[in-house]
């Protein structure tokens, strides 16, 4: 028998809703940090990771306003985010797999896609830092896919837990 979200007992539904509330709060704080550090625009992302061009403070010194991220910081940021996103999306994917609203290929796509787009987001950040600033456009595109999948899955789960479940219990 396949587990279905709307048929779960109330305590399980409440646990999932509380988990999604806290997880979404963490995701929103992360997005706020990205906005604060990059303005969510290509030039801001380029500057955040690759640094900025030097400007002259006086006649003798050229000082960049933002330095390129050092290798150690690139490694730590990538390490932490890949681990974190892996756990976020395995948890969310498991819960989403029990939804009855989206099925078939779309369900599989939404479960698998964030793993690929997360990897490509961070690969493009490395390419932006060490190859060319235009990789910021890949970073933006992949992040949109990652967060789009997150919010679609979360929205479907919340809808099914709050509304479809109530319809099923009302019919009994």
C-alpha positions in Angstrom: 0.0 0.0 0.0 1.3 3.4 -1.0 1.3 6.1 1.7 -0.8 9.1 0.9 -0.4 12.4 2.7 -4.1 13.2 3.1 -4.7 9.8 4.8 -2.0 10.3 7.4 -3.1 10.6 11.0 -3.4 14.1 12.4 -0.2 14.0 14.5 1.9 13.1 11.4 0.3 15.9 9.4 1.1 18.3 12.2 4.7 17.1 12.4 5.1 17.6 8.6 3.5 21.0 8.7 5.7 22.1 11.6 8.8 20.8 9.7 7.8 22.6 6.5 7.2 25.8 8.4 10.7 25.7 10.0 12.4 24.6 6.8 10.7 27.3 4.7 11.7 29.9 7.4 15.3 28.7 7.0 15.1 28.8 3.2 13.6 32.4 3.3 16.4 33.5 5.6 18.9 32.1 3.1 17.2 33.9 0.3 17.3 37.1 2.3 21.0 36.6 2.8 21.5 36.2 -1.0 19.5 39.3 -1.6 21.5 41.2 1.0 24.9 40.1 -0.4 24.1 40.1 -4.2 20.8 42.0 -4.7 19.9 38.8 -6.6 21.3 40.3 -9.8 24.1 39.1 -12.0 26.6 42.0 -11.2 26.0 41.4 -7.4 26.7 37.7 -7.8 29.8 38.3 -9.9 31.1 40.8 -7.3 30.3 38.6 -4.3 32.3 35.6 -5.7 34.8 37.0 -8.2 35.4 40.4 -6.5 35.3 43.8 -8.0 37.6 45.9 -10.1 40.1 48.1 -8.2 39.3 51.7 -7.7 41.8 54.4 -6.8 41.6 55.7 -3.2 44.5 58.0 -3.9 47.2 58.3 -6.6 49.4 55.5 -5.2 47.0 52.6 -4.5 44.4 50.6 -6.4 42.1 48.9 -3.8 39.3 46.6 -4.8 36.0 47.2 -3.0 35.3 43.5 -2.9 37.9 40.8 -2.9 37.5 37.5 -4.8 36.4 34.6 -2.5 39.4 32.7 -1.4 39.6 28.9 -2.2 39.0 28.0 1.4 35.8 30.0 1.6 34.6 28.6 -1.8 35.2 25.1 -0.5 33.5 25.6 2.8 30.5 27.4 1.2 30.1 24.6 -1.4 30.5 21.8 1.2 28.0 23.3 3.6 25.4 24.0 0.9 25.6 20.7 -0.9 25.2 18.8 2.4 22.4 21.0 3.5 20.5 21.0 0.2 20.9 17.2 0.0 19.1 16.8 3.3 16.5 19.4 2.5 15.6 17.7 -0.8 15.7 14.1 0.4 13.4 15.0 3.2 11.1 17.1 1.0 11.2 14.5 -1.8 10.2 11.7 0.6 7.2 13.7 1.9 6.3 14.9 -1.6 6.4 11.3 -3.0 3.3 10.7 -0.8 1.2 13.5 -2.5 -1.7 12.5 -4.6 -2.1 15.7 -6.5 0.9 15.6 -8.8 1.7 12.1 -10.3 3.8 10.4 -12.9 6.6 12.1 -14.7 6.0 15.5 -13.1 6.3 14.0 -9.6 9.6 12.3 -10.5 10.9 15.5 -12.2 10.1 17.6 -9.1 11.7 15.1 -6.8 14.9 14.7 -8.8 15.4 18.1 -10.4 16.5 20.1 -7.3 19.5 17.7 -6.8 20.7 18.4 -10.3 20.0 22.2 -10.2 21.7 22.5 -6.8 24.8 20.8 -8.1 24.8 23.0 -11.2 24.2 26.2 -9.1 27.4 25.6 -7.2 29.4 24.3 -10.2 28.5 27.6 -11.9 29.6 29.6 -8.9 33.0 27.9 -9.2 33.0 28.7 -13.0 32.0 32.3 -12.2 34.9 32.6 -9.7 37.6 31.0 -11.8 36.5 31.0 -15.5 34.2 33.9 -16.5 31.7 36.2 -14.7 28.9 35.4 -17.2 28.5 32.1 -15.4 26.4 34.2 -13.0 23.5 33.8 -15.5 23.8 30.0 -15.1 23.8 30.4 -11.3 20.6 32.5 -11.4 18.9 30.1 -13.8 19.8 27.0 -11.7 18.8 28.7 -8.4 15.4 29.6 -9.9 14.9 25.9 -10.8 16.0 24.8 -7.3 13.8 27.2 -5.4 10.9 26.8 -7.9 10.9 23.1 -7.2 11.1 23.7 -3.5 8.1 26.0 -3.4 6.0 23.9 -5.8 6.6 20.7 -3.7 6.0 22.6 -0.4 2.9 24.2 -1.7 1.4 20.9 -2.9 2.2 19.2 0.3 0.7 21.9 2.4 -2.4 22.0 0.2 -2.9 18.3 0.4 -2.4 18.2 4.2 -4.7 21.1 5.0 -7.4 20.8 2.3 -7.6 17.4 0.6 -7.3 15.6 4.0 -10.2 17.5 5.4 -12.3 16.6 2.3 -11.5 12.9 2.8 -12.3 12.9 6.5 -15.5 14.8 5.9 -16.7 12.2 3.5 -16.2 9.4 6.1 
